[in-house]
Structures are given as C-alpha cells and as structure tokens.
Amino acid sequence: MENNNKLYNILAYVGILFLVGLIAAPNEPDVKFHVNQGLVLCLLEIALGIIAVIPVIGWVVGFAGSIFCLVLAIMGIISASKGEQKELPLIGKIKILK
C-alpha cells in the first residue's frame, strides 16, 4: 500500500491528478498532505490562466507564474518521492483539506 501512497503523493502535483489520491486514499495523512498541496497549486495555475487572458501585463504575469508553478510542482514531486512532507514555498501554508 505504501508504494501506491507514494504514487498518489507524486500525482498530486500534476494538475487535476490530485483527485486520484483524494479518491483512492482519503484518510491517509501523508496522501492528504500532498493532495492539499497539489490542490492549492492547481488553483494557483487556474488563477494564473485567468490572469493570462489580460493583454500584455497578464501575459507576462501568466508566463512568470507558469514557470513558478512548474518549479513548485518539481519541488513537490521531489519531496513526495523522498517520502517527506515539505510545504511548498509561498503557498504551502494554505490548508483547503482538513
């Protein structure tokens, strides 16, 4: 089961795939932590996508934000693959799932 949990933790940082861990292992504390981090990251990506519609300034913010989100996703995947629970910088303290 632990290998599945590690997979769920990694998938949590890949867009909407955070739902896999949320559905498959909703009561596992480690999975819940990474799913929450992935959910917050996904919501940030959606917000940046909306901002990117604005001509010029939105494009710049959207592009820079997309790179930032990619870096956060990589950091989260590395943390999940090591079995650690490290909060993501700037957005990691936001708790949506209790």
VEXBA-30184 format. One record per residue: x, y, z of N, C-alpha, C, O in turn; residue in one letter. Coordinates in nm, 2 decimals. Layout:
% VEXBA-30184
n.east, n.north, n.up, ca.east, ca.north, ca.up, c.east, c.north, c.up, o.east, o.north, o.up, nuro
X, Y, Z, X, Y, Z, X, Y, Z, X, Y, Z, A
...
END
This chain:
% VEXBA-30184
n.east, n.north, n.up, ca.east, ca.north, ca.up, c.east, c.north, c.up, o.east, o.north, o.up, nuro
0.08, -0.12, 0.00, 0.00, 0.00, 0.00, 0.09, 0.13, 0.00, 0.05, 0.23, -0.06, M
0.20, 0.12, 0.06, 0.29, 0.24, 0.07, 0.34, 0.28, -0.07, 0.35, 0.40, -0.09, E
0.36, 0.19, -0.16, 0.40, 0.23, -0.29, 0.29, 0.30, -0.36, 0.32, 0.40, -0.44, N
0.17, 0.26, -0.34, 0.05, 0.33, -0.40, 0.04, 0.47, -0.34, 0.02, 0.57, -0.42, N
0.07, 0.48, -0.21, 0.06, 0.61, -0.15, 0.17, 0.71, -0.21, 0.14, 0.82, -0.23, N
0.29, 0.65, -0.23, 0.39, 0.73, -0.29, 0.35, 0.78, -0.43, 0.37, 0.90, -0.47, K
0.29, 0.69, -0.51, 0.24, 0.73, -0.64, 0.13, 0.84, -0.63, 0.13, 0.93, -0.71, L
0.04, 0.82, -0.54, -0.07, 0.92, -0.52, 0.00, 1.06, -0.48, -0.05, 1.16, -0.52, Y
0.10, 1.05, -0.39, 0.17, 1.17, -0.35, 0.23, 1.25, -0.47, 0.22, 1.37, -0.48, N
0.29, 1.17, -0.55, 0.36, 1.23, -0.67, 0.26, 1.28, -0.77, 0.27, 1.40, -0.82, I
0.15, 1.21, -0.79, 0.05, 1.25, -0.89, -0.03, 1.38, -0.84, -0.08, 1.45, -0.92, L
-0.02, 1.40, -0.71, -0.09, 1.52, -0.65, -0.04, 1.65, -0.71, -0.11, 1.75, -0.71, A
0.08, 1.65, -0.76, 0.14, 1.77, -0.81, 0.13, 1.79, -0.96, 0.19, 1.88, -1.02, Y
0.05, 1.70, -1.03, 0.04, 1.70, -1.17, -0.11, 1.74, -1.21, -0.19, 1.66, -1.23, V
-0.13, 1.87, -1.20, -0.26, 1.92, -1.24, -0.38, 1.86, -1.16, -0.37, 1.85, -1.04, G
-0.48, 1.82, -1.23, -0.60, 1.77, -1.17, -0.58, 1.63, -1.12, -0.68, 1.58, -1.05, I
-0.47, 1.57, -1.14, -0.45, 1.43, -1.09, -0.44, 1.42, -0.94, -0.43, 1.31, -0.88, L
-0.44, 1.54, -0.87, -0.45, 1.53, -0.72, -0.58, 1.46, -0.68, -0.58, 1.40, -0.57, F
-0.68, 1.45, -0.77, -0.80, 1.38, -0.74, -0.78, 1.23, -0.72, -0.86, 1.17, -0.65, L
-0.68, 1.17, -0.78, -0.65, 1.03, -0.77, -0.63, 0.99, -0.63, -0.69, 0.90, -0.57, V
-0.54, 1.06, -0.56, -0.51, 1.04, -0.42, -0.63, 1.07, -0.33, -0.65, 1.00, -0.23, G
-0.70, 1.18, -0.36, -0.81, 1.22, -0.28, -0.92, 1.11, -0.28, -0.99, 1.09, -0.18, L
-0.94, 1.04, -0.40, -1.04, 0.94, -0.41, -0.99, 0.81, -0.36, -1.06, 0.73, -0.29, I
-0.87, 0.77, -0.39, -0.81, 0.64, -0.36, -0.77, 0.62, -0.21, -0.79, 0.51, -0.15, A
-0.72, 0.73, -0.15, -0.67, 0.72, -0.01, -0.70, 0.84, 0.07, -0.61, 0.91, 0.11, A
-0.83, 0.87, 0.09, -0.87, 1.00, 0.15, -0.83, 1.01, 0.30, -0.83, 1.12, 0.35, P
-0.81, 0.90, 0.37, -0.78, 0.90, 0.51, -0.63, 0.88, 0.55, -0.60, 0.88, 0.66, N
-0.55, 0.87, 0.45, -0.40, 0.86, 0.47, -0.35, 1.00, 0.49, -0.36, 1.09, 0.40, E
-0.29, 1.03, 0.61, -0.24, 1.16, 0.64, -0.13, 1.21, 0.54, -0.13, 1.33, 0.50, P
-0.04, 1.13, 0.50, 0.06, 1.16, 0.41, 0.00, 1.20, 0.27, 0.04, 1.30, 0.21, D
-0.09, 1.12, 0.22, -0.15, 1.15, 0.10, -0.24, 1.27, 0.10, -0.24, 1.36, 0.01, V
-0.31, 1.29, 0.21, -0.39, 1.41, 0.23, -0.30, 1.54, 0.23, -0.34, 1.64, 0.17, K
-0.18, 1.53, 0.29, -0.09, 1.65, 0.29, -0.06, 1.69, 0.15, -0.07, 1.80, 0.11, F
-0.01, 1.59, 0.07, 0.03, 1.61, -0.07, -0.08, 1.65, -0.16, -0.07, 1.73, -0.25, H
-0.20, 1.59, -0.14, -0.32, 1.63, -0.22, -0.36, 1.77, -0.19, -0.39, 1.84, -0.28, V
-0.35, 1.81, -0.06, -0.38, 1.96, -0.03, -0.28, 2.05, -0.10, -0.32, 2.15, -0.16, N
-0.15, 2.01, -0.10, -0.05, 2.10, -0.16, -0.08, 2.10, -0.32, -0.07, 2.21, -0.38, Q
-0.11, 1.99, -0.37, -0.14, 1.98, -0.52, -0.27, 2.06, -0.55, -0.27, 2.12, -0.66, G
-0.37, 2.05, -0.47, -0.49, 2.13, -0.49, -0.46, 2.28, -0.49, -0.51, 2.35, -0.58, L
-0.39, 2.33, -0.39, -0.35, 2.47, -0.39, -0.27, 2.51, -0.51, -0.30, 2.61, -0.57, V
-0.18, 2.42, -0.55, -0.10, 2.45, -0.67, -0.19, 2.45, -0.80, -0.17, 2.54, -0.88, L
-0.28, 2.36, -0.81, -0.38, 2.36, -0.92, -0.46, 2.48, -0.93, -0.49, 2.54, -1.03, C
-0.51, 2.53, -0.81, -0.59, 2.65, -0.80, -0.51, 2.77, -0.85, -0.56, 2.86, -0.91, L
-0.38, 2.78, -0.81, -0.29, 2.88, -0.85, -0.28, 2.88, -1.00, -0.28, 2.99, -1.06, L
-0.26, 2.76, -1.06, -0.24, 2.75, -1.20, -0.37, 2.80, -1.27, -0.36, 2.87, -1.38, E
-0.49, 2.77, -1.22, -0.61, 2.82, -1.28, -0.62, 2.97, -1.27, -0.66, 3.03, -1.37, I
-0.59, 3.02, -1.16, -0.59, 3.17, -1.14, -0.50, 3.24, -1.24, -0.53, 3.34, -1.30, A
-0.38, 3.18, -1.25, -0.28, 3.24, -1.35, -0.33, 3.23, -1.49, -0.30, 3.32, -1.57, L
-0.40, 3.12, -1.52, -0.46, 3.11, -1.66, -0.56, 3.22, -1.69, -0.57, 3.27, -1.80, G
-0.64, 3.25, -1.58, -0.74, 3.36, -1.60, -0.67, 3.49, -1.62, -0.71, 3.57, -1.70, I
-0.57, 3.52, -1.54, -0.49, 3.64, -1.54, -0.42, 3.65, -1.68, -0.41, 3.77, -1.73, I
-0.38, 3.54, -1.73, -0.30, 3.54, -1.86, -0.39, 3.59, -1.98, -0.33, 3.62, -2.09, A
-0.52, 3.60, -1.96, -0.60, 3.65, -2.07, -0.59, 3.80, -2.09, -0.61, 3.85, -2.20, V
-0.55, 3.87, -1.99, -0.53, 4.01, -2.00, -0.41, 4.04, -2.09, -0.30, 3.99, -2.07, I
-0.43, 4.13, -2.19, -0.32, 4.15, -2.28, -0.20, 4.21, -2.21, -0.21, 4.29, -2.11, P
-0.09, 4.18, -2.26, 0.05, 4.23, -2.22, 0.08, 4.20, -2.07, 0.16, 4.11, -2.05, V
0.03, 4.27, -1.98, 0.07, 4.25, -1.84, 0.03, 4.12, -1.79, 0.10, 4.05, -1.72, I
-0.09, 4.07, -1.83, -0.14, 3.94, -1.80, -0.06, 3.83, -1.86, -0.03, 3.73, -1.79, G
-0.01, 3.85, -1.98, 0.08, 3.76, -2.04, 0.21, 3.74, -1.97, 0.26, 3.63, -1.95, W
0.26, 3.85, -1.92, 0.39, 3.85, -1.85, 0.37, 3.78, -1.72, 0.45, 3.69, -1.68, V
0.27, 3.82, -1.65, 0.24, 3.76, -1.51, 0.21, 3.61, -1.53, 0.25, 3.52, -1.45, V
0.13, 3.58, -1.63, 0.09, 3.44, -1.66, 0.21, 3.35, -1.69, 0.23, 3.24, -1.64, G
0.30, 3.41, -1.78, 0.42, 3.33, -1.81, 0.51, 3.31, -1.69, 0.56, 3.20, -1.67, F
0.54, 3.42, -1.62, 0.63, 3.41, -1.50, 0.56, 3.31, -1.39, 0.63, 3.23, -1.33, A
0.43, 3.32, -1.38, 0.36, 3.24, -1.28, 0.36, 3.09, -1.32, 0.37, 3.00, -1.24, G
0.36, 3.07, -1.45, 0.36, 2.93, -1.50, 0.50, 2.87, -1.47, 0.51, 2.75, -1.43, S
0.60, 2.94, -1.49, 0.74, 2.89, -1.46, 0.75, 2.87, -1.31, 0.80, 2.77, -1.26, I
0.69, 2.96, -1.23, 0.69, 2.94, -1.08, 0.62, 2.82, -1.04, 0.66, 2.74, -0.96, F
0.50, 2.79, -1.10, 0.42, 2.67, -1.07, 0.49, 2.55, -1.11, 0.49, 2.44, -1.04, C
0.57, 2.55, -1.23, 0.64, 2.43, -1.27, 0.75, 2.40, -1.17, 0.78, 2.29, -1.13, L
0.82, 2.51, -1.12, 0.92, 2.49, -1.01, 0.86, 2.43, -0.89, 0.92, 2.34, -0.83, V
0.75, 2.48, -0.85, 0.68, 2.43, -0.73, 0.64, 2.28, -0.74, 0.65, 2.20, -0.65, L
0.59, 2.25, -0.86, 0.55, 2.11, -0.89, 0.67, 2.02, -0.88, 0.66, 1.91, -0.82, A
0.78, 2.06, -0.94, 0.90, 1.98, -0.93, 0.95, 1.96, -0.79, 0.99, 1.85, -0.75, I
0.94, 2.07, -0.71, 0.98, 2.06, -0.57, 0.89, 1.96, -0.49, 0.93, 1.89, -0.41, M
0.76, 1.97, -0.52, 0.66, 1.89, -0.46, 0.68, 1.74, -0.49, 0.67, 1.65, -0.41, G
0.71, 1.71, -0.62, 0.73, 1.58, -0.67, 0.86, 1.52, -0.60, 0.86, 1.40, -0.56, I
0.96, 1.60, -0.59, 1.09, 1.55, -0.52, 1.06, 1.52, -0.38, 1.10, 1.42, -0.33, I
0.99, 1.61, -0.31, 0.95, 1.59, -0.17, 0.87, 1.46, -0.15, 0.89, 1.38, -0.06, S
0.77, 1.44, -0.24, 0.68, 1.33, -0.23, 0.76, 1.20, -0.26, 0.73, 1.10, -0.20, A
0.85, 1.20, -0.36, 0.93, 1.08, -0.39, 1.02, 1.04, -0.28, 1.05, 0.92, -0.26, S
1.06, 1.14, -0.20, 1.15, 1.11, -0.08, 1.07, 1.07, 0.04, 1.13, 1.03, 0.14, K
0.94, 1.08, 0.03, 0.86, 1.05, 0.15, 0.85, 1.16, 0.25, 0.82, 1.13, 0.37, G
0.89, 1.28, 0.21, 0.89, 1.39, 0.30, 0.76, 1.47, 0.29, 0.69, 1.47, 0.19, E
0.73, 1.55, 0.39, 0.61, 1.64, 0.39, 0.66, 1.79, 0.40, 0.65, 1.85, 0.51, Q
0.72, 1.84, 0.30, 0.77, 1.97, 0.29, 0.67, 2.06, 0.23, 0.62, 2.03, 0.12, K
0.63, 2.17, 0.30, 0.54, 2.27, 0.24, 0.60, 2.34, 0.12, 0.72, 2.37, 0.13, E
0.52, 2.37, 0.02, 0.57, 2.45, -0.09, 0.60, 2.59, -0.05, 0.52, 2.64, 0.03, L
0.70, 2.66, -0.11, 0.72, 2.80, -0.07, 0.60, 2.89, -0.11, 0.53, 2.86, -0.22, P
0.57, 2.98, -0.03, 0.46, 3.08, -0.05, 0.32, 3.03, -0.04, 0.24, 3.10, 0.01, L
0.29, 2.92, -0.10, 0.15, 2.87, -0.10, 0.13, 2.75, 0.00, 0.02, 2.70, 0.02, I
0.24, 2.69, 0.05, 0.23, 2.57, 0.13, 0.15, 2.58, 0.26, 0.11, 2.47, 0.31, G
0.14, 2.70, 0.32, 0.07, 2.71, 0.44, -0.09, 2.71, 0.43, -0.16, 2.70, 0.52, K
-0.13, 2.72, 0.30, -0.28, 2.73, 0.27, -0.33, 2.59, 0.29, -0.29, 2.49, 0.23, I
-0.43, 2.57, 0.38, -0.50, 2.44, 0.40, -0.64, 2.45, 0.35, -0.72, 2.52, 0.41, K
-0.67, 2.37, 0.25, -0.80, 2.36, 0.20, -0.87, 2.23, 0.25, -0.99, 2.23, 0.29, I
-0.79, 2.12, 0.26, -0.84, 2.00, 0.31, -0.80, 1.98, 0.46, -0.69, 2.00, 0.49, L
-0.90, 1.95, 0.54, -0.87, 1.94, 0.68, -0.85, 1.80, 0.72, -0.83, 1.76, 0.83, K
END
